[in-house]
Every structure is written in structure tokens, then in C-alpha cells.
Amino acid sequence: QVQLVESGGGLVQPGGSLRLACAVSGSIRSIGVLAWYRQAPGKQREVVATITAVGSRQYDDSVKGRFTISRDNAKNTMHLQMNNLRPEDTGVYFCNAFPRSTFSWGQGTQVTVSS
């Protein structure tokens, strides 16, 4: 069974950067689309970025130009480079397949943007 482990979160000041990582226990080569999801306090989980198996990327308007999603099919990993972070980026970040979150959710990694 595929397991997802997110890491790289933390507390950062507005304007700062973080790089999130998603380690997948199985092969991601056959997974068509992977995504980073965010769950802000008191809100539903939402998609912030997606990437196809061949590297086509899409972003939510709220993060476009600031976040970059990438994947390494050989290493079964996915990353989210987050620059110019804003307080509204605060939340728990998860990785999973898209559009159906096929796999069991991992613990996520907490990102807090605050001065």
C-alpha cells in the first residue's frame, strides 16, 4: 500500500521561503497527476498545485508566480518550492493523487507564516 510522507514545513516570516517534500513509498511513475493540497485553519482542504507524469504544471491563482511544484519519478518524490510566503499560506500541506485522492492521507506538514 502506498504511503505518503510530507516534510519541510515550519514557521517563517512573511516574504520567506520553504521547500516541502513528499516521499512516496511506491513508484510514482504510473501516477498520472500528483498534487499538493492545503488545509487552512477552519477551512476545507484545497488543491494549490498539480503536476502530471510528464511535468505539466497548474497552480491555484493564489500561489501562481510564488510556488513551484516538481516531481522526480526516479526517486518517487515530489516537492513544492514556496517563495514570498504570505500569512494566508498558513495551513497543513498534504500530497496525494489528483483529482481523486487515491491514497490514504499522510500526516501533512504544518506551514505557519507569521511575523
N, C-alpha and C positions, 0 to 999 in steps of 0.2 A: 504494500500500500504506500502510495506516495505521501511523503511528509514534507511540510514547508516550514522553514525556519527563517524568520526575519531578524535582522540585526542592524545596528548602526545609528539608532535613534539617540536622542539626548536633549539637553537643554541648550538653546542657542539664542543669541540676541537677534532682534530684527536686523535683516541685512546679511546675516550669517549664512553658512553653508553646512550641509550634511550630505553624506553619501550612504544610502541604505543598501543593504544586500539581502537577497533572498536565495537561500540554499535549498535545492530540491533533491530529495533522496533518490528519485528515479531519473530516468532520462527525460529531458525536456524537448528533445529533438522532434518528437512526434506531437507535441502540444502546439496546436495552431497559433493560438493567441494567449499571451500572458498579460497580466495587468497588475498594477499597483492600485490598491484601494485605500481610502482614508475614512476613518470614523471619528468625527469631531465630537466633543462632549455634548451629549444630549441630542445627537443627530444620527441619521441613518448612515450606513456605510455607503460610500460613493466611489466611483472609479475616477482616478486622476490621470492615469496614463496607461496605454496599451501598446504592445509590440507583437508583431507577427513573427512566424518562424524565420522569415527572410529579412526581418528588420524594419518593416514599415511601422511607423510610429504615429500615434494620435494622442492628443492631450486635451484635458478639460481646459476651457478658456481661462479658468482661474490660475492655472500654473503654466500656461503657454509662454515660452520665452525664458522661463526660470528653471524648469525641471527638464531633465533629460533621462529617458529610460533606455536601458541597454540590456542585452542578454548574451550569454556565452553558452551556446548549445553543447560545446565540448566539455565544459566544466559544470554544466547543469546549474548555472547561477543567473540571476538577474539583478540589476542594480537600478537605483534611482538617485541621480545626482540632483540635489536641490540647492539652488543658489538664490540669493536675495530673498531669504525667507521672511514671511510676514506672520504676525500673530494669528491670522486666520488659517494658517497652515497647520496649526496645532491639532494634534489628534493621534490616534493609533493607526499605524500604517501596516497593511497586510498585502501579501502577494497571493495570487491564485490564477486560475484559468479564467478566460473571458469568452463569450458573455455568460456562460454558466460557470459558476464557481465550483468546478468539478470535484475538487479535493477538499478534505477536511481543513478547516481554517487553522492556521498556526496561532501562536500567542500574539503575534504582531510586535511592533516596536514603537515605543512612545516617542513622539516628537513634540517638544514644547518650545514655542517661540515667544520669548518674553524678555523684557528689559528689567 
